[in-house]
């Protein structure tokens, strides 16, 4: 509107100024009567051309205050619950008060190197994703751990603005059907820009359980600093306890962070976001209206190997008395979402009757309830601590998971199941093994030992290091795939076909085209129907309840995807519907009228006529 008013005023000034020049300098007398008539005609044309231009601002179809020509999201979500960025793309307004170190300038101490680092976060949006650009420096003092000084990174974390549930995932029952979060490497990002990592630390094992004294990890030193975080090849990252980013020392008597100092009288704030876009809260939430320290439903498996397998050491059980599902989340109301939202928690140790009762695993998340933006999983993750699953271990040029120093056949091709060829402990396929001398054949069936080079841990002697071995009890000397599994069927040493990859050979599989993994208690190759209600367990919200009347602990998680409401979604329209979620093309707009144009044109004509009549 302001632009239109300026245009009208400029037009009037031009007209009045021209009229005054004509009168004062008697231009018609000098140039002739014809010129006088022509000048009047030109003035009239100019007046109408300028002033009959509709007095409206530039088009803004979504009513977000950014004209379409500059709007990168011209059909954007608007309203009191959304903040519109300068590029016209919106994001939920609650995020304005969630992210820390916006714009930088927050200086913190690196206690390992005794120098200062800057916490900085920049948020951008394209209307679908928000991108968090950050050096990955926390907003609190940091300890680098055994990796040494804190080193700034260059992260661009990409998060869905509106999370979308994975319809195949029902974590109140199990992790089956859900996207599993990496056990090494980033799984989420904290509100200060620092990544959350999975629980394991290379070369394997649960780093957190070792740190808090659940068991001893005897294969490597694991040192976690303040807030369960340390420095690694992928940068500074949390393994557990992100609560201290919201902790503030008010007395200045003791600046050291301890979890006991965290406010336990109110619901914890948001500490980060998983890569599916769902928020992660601190350790305290609401249960039956009461502030409660949230507990997971994972317990250590008896005689599991005590840390050698990390994630595999734990099992999910609702009998554990915890509050969270298999992904470490729940659906409930939160301060930011009074109507409820699915969200995760940072779970802290709560010991049971025995040291094996660790109610804090998986510390942040174990799987994604929603659709994860998997491109983030490479963000800063390098080989070694924090590498992608399957990328840890010794140097391995041919990718068969047998380290170069121990691989007698360093040019082996694909060894992944089921398409590749299995190998012996020293990395040779059966064909390569046959080409070896008898002495070398004896060596090829012997797994790692000794210190030249240092032998990685290989409990079952199949040649696949324990952190990469999904089958821990493979008989030594057998052919195995890169995952450490022989995949042998009833036919003995011959690899049996398994078309649906559910671990049941086709000749034993009653449902050879149905992957029943995780839902096949009787190992017949078919998805079970445990309650005989006609709904298979993979689809059954309550697989052990024929009436599907779930107890409170198994309340179904809403999809969090509201039904589309058609209507006019543009605020500038006459029939704008604030409840509409989908534009149905019904928007109507007030007809643009000349407004100032008519008035100014009439005034211009009147002035010109008056001046002409007064001329002697």
Residue pairs with C-beta under 8 A, 6 or more apart in sequence:
1 55
1 56
1 57
2 57
3 57
3 58
4 53
4 54
4 55
4 56
4 57
4 596
5 55
5 596
7 50
7 53
8 50
8 51
8 55
8 596
8 597
8 600
10 50
11 46
11 47
11 50
11 51
11 600
12 51
12 600
12 603
12 604
14 46
14 50
15 43
15 46
15 47
15 604
15 607
15 608
16 604
16 607
18 39
18 43
19 43
19 607
19 608
19 611
21 27
22 28
22 36
22 39
22 611
23 611
23 615
27 35
27 36
27 39
28 35
28 36
28 39
40 608
40 612
43 604
43 608
44 604
44 605
44 608
47 600
47 601
47 604
47 605
48 601
50 597
51 594
51 596
51 597
51 598
51 599
51 600
51 601
51 604
52 594
52 597
52 598
52 601
53 594
53 597
54 592
54 593
54 594
54 595
54 597
55 592
55 593
55 594
55 595
55 596
55 597
56 592
57 67
58 67
58 68
58 69
59 67
59 68
59 69
60 66
60 67
60 68
60 71
60 572
61 68
61 74
61 75
61 570
61 572
62 71
62 73
62 74
62 75
62 76
62 78
62 88
62 569
62 570
62 571
63 78
63 570
63 571
63 572
63 573
63 576
64 71
64 76
64 78
64 84
64 88
64 90
64 571
65 84
66 84
66 86
66 87
66 88
68 74
70 87
70 88
71 87
71 88
72 87
72 88
72 89
72 126
72 127
73 87
73 88
73 89
73 90
73 125
73 126
73 127
74 88
75 583
76 82
76 84
76 88
76 89
76 90
76 127
77 90
77 127
78 84
78 90
78 571
79 571
79 578
80 93
81 92
81 93
81 94
82 90
82 91
82 92
82 93
83 90
83 91
83 92
83 93
83 95
83 96
84 90
85 91
85 124
85 125
87 124
87 125
89 125
89 126
89 127
90 125
90 127
91 123
91 125
91 130
91 161
92 161
94 336
95 123
95 130
98 191
98 269
98 270
98 336
99 121
99 123
99 132
99 191
100 106
100 119
100 121
100 139
100 191
100 192
100 193
100 245
101 119
101 120
101 121
101 134
101 137
101 139
101 192
101 193
102 121
102 122
102 123
103 120
103 121
103 122
104 118
104 119
104 120
104 121
105 118
105 120
106 118
106 119
106 120
106 139
107 116
107 117
107 118
107 119
108 116
108 117
108 118
108 119
108 137
108 138
108 139
108 140
108 141
108 142
109 115
109 116
109 117
109 141
109 142
110 116
110 117
110 141
110 142
110 144
110 149
110 150
111 141
111 142
111 143
111 144
111 225
111 226
112 142
112 143
112 144
112 145
112 148
112 149
112 150
112 225
112 231
113 144
113 148
113 149
113 150
115 149
117 135
117 137
117 142
117 150
117 152
118 135
118 137
118 152
119 135
119 137
119 138
119 139
119 192
119 193
120 134
120 135
120 137
120 193
121 132
121 133
121 134
121 191
121 192
121 193
122 132
122 133
122 134
123 130
123 131
123 132
123 133
124 130
124 131
124 133
125 131
125 161
127 161
128 160
128 161
129 158
129 159
129 160
129 161
129 373
130 158
130 159
130 161
131 156
131 157
131 158
131 159
132 155
132 156
132 157
132 158
132 159
132 189
132 193
133 155
133 156
134 153
134 155
134 157
134 192
134 193
134 194
135 152
135 153
135 154
135 155
135 193
136 152
136 153
136 155
136 193
136 194
136 195
136 235
136 236
136 237
136 380
137 150
137 152
137 192
137 193
137 194
137 236
138 190
138 192
138 194
138 227
138 229
138 236
138 245
139 192
139 245
140 226
140 227
140 244
140 245
140 247
140 257
141 226
141 255
142 150
142 225
142 226
142 229
142 236
143 225
143 226
143 229
143 230
144 150
144 225
144 230
144 231
144 236
145 223
145 224
145 225
145 230
145 231
146 221
146 223
146 230
147 230
147 231
147 232
147 233
147 385
148 231
149 231
150 231
150 236
151 231
151 235
151 236
152 235
153 234
153 235
153 236
153 380
155 189
155 193
155 195
155 235
155 379
155 380
156 379
157 189
157 193
157 195
157 275
157 376
157 379
158 373
158 375
158 376
159 189
159 273
159 275
159 277
159 373
159 376
160 276
160 277
160 370
160 371
160 373
161 277
162 277
163 276
163 277
163 278
163 342
163 370
163 371
163 560
164 276
164 277
164 370
164 371
164 561
165 342
165 369
165 370
165 371
165 557
165 559
165 560
165 561
166 177
166 178
166 179
166 276
166 368
166 369
166 370
166 371
167 559
168 177
168 178
169 177
169 178
169 179
169 327
169 367
169 368
169 369
170 177
170 178
170 541
170 557
171 178
171 325
171 326
171 327
171 329
171 367
171 369
171 557
172 325
172 326
172 541
172 553
172 554
172 555
172 556
172 557
173 326
173 537
173 541
173 543
173 554
174 316
174 326
174 518
175 316
175 326
175 327
175 366
175 367
175 518
176 517
176 518
176 519
176 538
177 518
177 538
178 326
178 327
178 367
178 368
178 369
179 276
179 367
179 368
179 371
179 372
179 374
180 366
180 367
180 368
181 187
181 198
181 274
181 275
181 362
181 365
181 366
181 367
181 368
181 372
182 198
182 377
182 381
182 388
182 389
183 198
183 199
183 200
183 310
183 311
183 389
184 197
184 198
184 200
184 201
184 202
184 381
184 385
184 386
184 387
184 388
184 389
184 392
185 197
185 198
185 234
185 377
185 381
185 386
185 387
185 388
185 389
186 195
186 196
186 197
186 234
186 237
186 275
186 376
186 377
186 379
186 380
186 381
186 386
187 195
187 196
187 197
187 198
187 274
187 275
187 364
187 365
187 377
188 195
188 196
188 272
188 273
188 274
188 275
188 280
188 344
188 364
188 365
189 195
189 196
189 272
189 273
189 275
189 376
190 196
190 238
190 242
190 245
190 271
190 272
191 245
191 270
191 271
191 272
191 273
192 245
194 229
194 236
194 237
194 238
195 234
195 235
195 237
195 238
195 379
195 380
196 237
196 238
196 242
196 272
196 280
196 364
196 365
197 232
197 234
197 237
197 238
197 239
197 386
198 239
198 311
198 362
199 206
199 207
199 208
199 209
199 239
199 240
199 310
199 311
199 361
199 362
199 363
200 206
200 207
200 310
200 311
200 467
201 207
201 220
201 222
201 232
201 239
201 385
202 384
202 385
202 386
202 387
202 392
202 467
203 219
203 220
203 392
203 393
203 456
203 457
203 465
203 466
203 467
204 219
204 308
204 309
204 310
204 392
204 457
204 465
204 466
204 467
204 468
205 217
205 219
205 220
205 222
205 307
205 308
205 309
205 310
205 467
206 214
206 215
206 217
206 307
206 310
206 311
206 313
206 361
207 217
207 222
207 224
207 239
208 224
208 228
208 239
208 240
208 360
208 361
208 363
209 215
209 217
209 307
209 313
209 358
209 361
210 216
210 217
210 222
210 307
211 222
211 223
211 224
211 228
211 239
211 240
212 349
212 360
213 355
214 300
214 307
214 349
214 355
214 356
214 358
215 306
215 307
215 355
216 306
216 307
217 307
219 308
219 457
223 230
224 230
224 239
224 240
226 244
226 257
227 238
227 241
227 242
227 243
227 244
227 245
227 257
228 238
228 239
228 240
228 241
228 242
228 363
229 236
229 237
229 238
229 239
230 236
230 237
230 239
232 382
232 384
232 385
232 386
233 382
233 383
233 384
233 385
233 386
233 387
234 380
234 381
234 382
234 385
234 386
234 387
235 380
237 380
237 386
238 364
239 363
240 346
240 348
240 360
240 363
240 364
241 259
241 283
241 346
241 348
241 363
242 271
242 272
242 280
242 282
242 346
242 364
243 259
243 262
243 268
243 271
243 282
243 283
243 346
243 348
244 257
244 259
244 262
245 271
246 262
246 268
246 269
246 271
246 282
247 257
247 261
247 262
249 255
249 261
259 283
259 348
262 268
262 282
262 283
262 284
263 284
264 284
264 291
264 293
265 291
266 284
266 291
267 281
267 284
267 285
267 286
267 291
267 334
267 335
268 281
268 282
268 283
268 284
268 285
268 345
268 346
269 281
269 282
269 335
270 279
270 280
270 281
270 336
271 280
271 281
271 282
271 346
272 279
272 280
272 364
273 279
273 280
274 280
274 344
274 364
274 365
274 368
274 370
274 372
275 368
275 372
275 373
275 374
275 376
275 377
276 368
276 369
276 370
276 371
276 372
276 373
277 370
277 373
278 329
278 341
278 342
278 343
278 344
278 369
278 370
279 334
279 336
279 341
279 343
279 344
280 343
280 344
280 345
280 346
280 364
280 365
281 334
281 343
281 344
281 345
281 346
282 345
282 346
283 293
283 294
283 345
283 346
283 347
283 348
284 291
284 292
284 293
284 294
285 291
285 292
285 294
285 323
285 330
285 332
285 334
285 345
286 292
286 332
286 333
286 334
287 294
287 323
292 323
293 348
293 350
294 322
294 323
294 324
294 345
294 347
295 320
295 321
295 322
295 323
295 324
295 347
295 350
295 359
295 360
296 320
296 322
296 323
296 324
296 328
296 347
296 359
296 360
296 361
296 362
297 316
297 317
297 318
297 320
297 321
297 322
297 323
297 324
297 325
297 326
297 359
298 314
298 315
298 316
298 317
298 320
298 322
298 358
298 359
298 361
298 362
298 366
299 314
299 315
299 317
299 320
299 352
299 356
299 357
299 358
299 359
300 313
300 314
300 356
300 357
300 358
300 361
301 313
301 314
301 315
302 356
304 312
304 313
304 314
305 312
305 313
305 459
305 472
306 313
307 313
308 457
308 459
308 466
309 466
309 472
310 467
311 362
311 366
314 358
314 361
314 362
316 326
318 553
318 554
320 357
320 359
322 359
323 330
324 330
324 344
324 345
324 347
325 369
325 557
326 366
326 367
327 344
327 365
327 366
327 367
327 368
327 369
328 344
328 345
328 347
328 362
328 363
328 364
328 365
328 366
329 342
329 343
329 344
329 345
329 365
329 369
330 342
330 343
330 345
330 557
331 340
331 341
331 342
331 343
331 555
331 557
331 558
331 560
332 340
332 343
333 339
333 340
334 340
334 341
334 343
337 343
340 558
341 560
342 369
342 370
342 557
342 558
342 560
344 364
344 365
346 363
346 364
347 359
347 360
347 361
347 362
347 363
347 364
348 360
349 358
349 359
349 360
350 359
350 360
351 357
351 358
351 359
352 359
369 557
377 388
378 388
380 386
381 387
381 388
383 391
383 392
384 392
390 401
390 468
392 467
392 468
393 401
393 403
393 456
393 465
393 467
393 468
394 403
394 404
394 405
394 406
394 453
394 456
394 465
395 403
395 404
395 405
396 402
396 403
396 404
396 407
397 404
397 410
398 407
398 409
398 410
398 411
398 412
398 413
398 427
399 415
399 482
400 407
400 412
400 415
400 423
400 427
400 482
401 415
401 463
401 464
401 465
401 468
401 482
401 483
401 484
402 423
402 425
402 426
402 427
402 463
402 464
403 453
403 456
403 465
404 410
405 453
406 426
406 427
406 448
406 453
406 455
406 463
407 426
407 427
408 426
408 427
408 428
408 436
408 440
408 443
408 444
409 423
409 426
409 427
409 428
409 429
409 432
410 427
412 421
412 423
412 427
412 428
412 429
412 432
413 420
413 421
413 429
414 420
414 421
415 421
415 422
415 423
415 429
415 481
415 482
416 481
416 482
416 483
417 481
417 482
417 483
417 485
417 487
418 487
418 495
418 497
418 498
418 501
420 481
420 482
421 429
421 430
421 431
422 429
422 430
422 479
422 480
422 481
422 486
422 487
422 495
423 429
423 463
423 479
423 480
423 481
423 482
424 430
424 433
424 444
424 445
424 463
424 477
424 479
425 444
425 445
425 446
425 447
425 448
425 461
425 462
425 463
425 476
425 477
425 480
426 443
426 444
426 445
426 446
426 447
426 463
427 463
428 436
428 444
430 479
433 441
433 444
436 444
445 476
445 477
446 461
446 477
447 458
447 461
447 462
447 463
447 476
448 455
448 456
448 458
448 461
448 463
448 465
449 455
456 465
456 466
457 465
457 466
457 467
458 464
458 465
458 466
458 469
459 466
459 469
459 472
460 469
460 471
460 472
460 473
460 474
460 475
460 476
460 484
461 476
461 477
462 469
462 471
462 474
462 475
462 476
462 478
462 480
462 484
463 480
464 480
464 482
464 483
464 484
466 472
468 482
468 483
468 484
469 483
469 484
470 483
470 484
470 485
471 480
471 483
471 484
471 485
471 486
472 484
474 480
474 484
474 485
474 486
475 486
478 486
478 493
479 486
479 493
480 486
481 487
486 495
487 495
487 496
487 498
487 503
488 494
488 495
488 496
489 495
489 496
489 497
489 498
489 505
489 507
489 508
490 496
490 505
490 507
490 508
491 505
491 507
496 505
496 506
496 507
496 508
497 505
497 506
497 507
498 504
498 505
498 506
498 509
499 506
499 509
499 512
499 513
500 509
500 511
500 512
500 513
500 514
500 515
500 516
500 525
501 515
501 517
502 509
502 514
502 515
502 516
502 517
502 520
502 525
503 517
504 516
504 520
504 523
504 524
504 525
506 512
508 525
509 524
509 525
510 524
510 525
510 526
511 524
511 525
511 526
511 527
512 525
514 525
514 526
514 527
516 525
516 526
516 527
516 528
519 527
519 528
519 536
519 537
519 538
520 526
520 527
520 528
521 528
521 530
522 528
527 536
527 537
527 538
528 536
528 537
528 543
529 535
529 536
529 537
529 540
529 543
530 537
530 540
530 543
530 544
531 540
531 542
531 543
531 544
531 545
531 546
532 546
533 540
533 546
533 547
533 548
535 543
535 548
537 543
540 548
541 548
541 550
541 554
541 556
542 548
542 549
542 550
542 554
550 556
562 581
564 581
564 582
565 577
565 579
565 580
565 581
565 582
566 580
566 582
566 583
566 584
567 575
567 577
567 579
567 580
567 582
567 583
567 584
567 586
568 575
568 576
568 577
568 580
568 583
568 584
568 586
568 587
568 588
569 576
569 577
569 580
569 581
569 582
569 583
569 587
570 576
570 583
570 587
572 589
573 587
573 588
573 589
574 588
574 589
574 590
575 586
575 587
575 588
576 587
